[in-house]
Amino acid sequence: MSREPGCKCWVLLAACAHLFFLLPLLRTRAFAVIPEGAEDETELPVLQKSKKSGTISKISRELKEIVFVIQSQSNSFHSKRAEDLKRDILNQAADLGKELPTVLLIHQMSGHEGAWTILPLMRDFSVTYGRNSSWIFFCEEDTRIQVVKLLETLGRFDSSKEWFLGKALYDEESTIIHHYAFAENPTVFKFPDFAAGWALSIPLVNKLAKKLKSEPLKSDFTIDLKHEIALYIWQKGEGPHLTPVPEFCTDDVNSYKVDHCATTFSNFLPLCGEPVKKEDVFVAVKTCQKFHGDRIPVVKQTWEREAALIEYYSDYADISIPTIDLGVPNTDRGHCGKTFAILERFLNHSSSRTPWLVIVDDDTLISIFRLRKLLSCYDPNEPVFLGERYGYGLGTGGYSYITGGGGMVFSRIAVQKLLASKCRCYSMDAPDDMVLGMCFSGLGVPITHSPLFHQARPMDYPKGYLSHQIPVSFHKHWNIDPVKVYFTWLAPNTEESLDGKKVGYNREDL
């Protein structure tokens, strides 16, 4: 039998093997476009650098078409954080080319009290940036932005169309803070988590500006801005829904999850040195006789132990608590008379060395431990009025105020300025928090917002929203176990001793 066919097969097999090992090199050379004048691929890094420069040039052009808007505040602590973020954005931009983007700080933009509600600024955005920009990108002072990744993310969307982009939140159940909207199925309506940043394309900005020109904003309450903006943009189905963007994230910058993220969030409790001393925080609890038996025991079972200076103010002196009768009758609505009596007492009867006053309701759940850390970032020599910010009539003037249920924090200087003025309750049962907002607005004392204070219960907020928070307070005992809520969300540790027993709760249950 002849061996020639076998020999040919062996030769063919050897040739294939040789080709197999050469293929990676051939593929590299085949796809490598060698510039004219270059003798071989050793000069390819020059080409790659040139290509990278072209990409940077394109990014630079796109970058100047984004207007960054930081939700800043005039308080010195917050304005510094916003300035730091602005500097970081501009430094990243400078590394990419000469065309720097516009970075705006909300508190510097307008004398309008309602600038923080965004919508009153739409006409200004349209007039100033409507022709030469593509996007308005909004973020909070603790949002962290990877500029190149943000440009790549926005580049996926046609900026000539109307876009409303963000990280989607939704209610699992209808909630009072959203006026029980979409009660049949609240999960269908998505609204942006401001902490992750959110974006509007310029065509949508122009459309909103046109609508606002013909139909001015109503004088109404601003309670949850992110939900209310989404509702306004949606226009009962005539406007765009929020488009979820997975690259807009609220994970911490050091998390393993953030490789794909264009934005991250500094989700930690601010601490600027040592926490404020216990003796530097005076806590005033508003109550009345009918709640002495059910609400006050909850306070004593939970957070009272965290307070060194605490007094209970009621319409009845009960030595077992004890409560102090301020001589102000209880009212069914509003507690303005009682609150101003507390302010007077703090100024005239507490130690002048106590720089901070906290006023809470008897059904407020609060972490004084965390509050002391937070207050380390504020200057008690400034007039500080701190808590969860609401607004009233901000589309037509109006004012901002700190909603009382989540707790209202005053520096002594702020109380002194207030009581030195002639601003007082227009009636004993006027809403105290709104009157205080009116007064401080007239005095030029800024309302300082912290999202760590909450007017409602944990179950009233989206889980995604609370997931990146270390909360300071919640409010109301309705349909919950308040002791369980405290030890789950607010105790110094997630497990805390209660009557000598270890207690641990799952947040998913609340």
Disulfide bonds with the S-S distance in Angstrom:
Cys249-Cys261 2.05
Cys272-Cys377 2.09
Cys336-Cys425 2.11
Cys423-Cys439 1.92
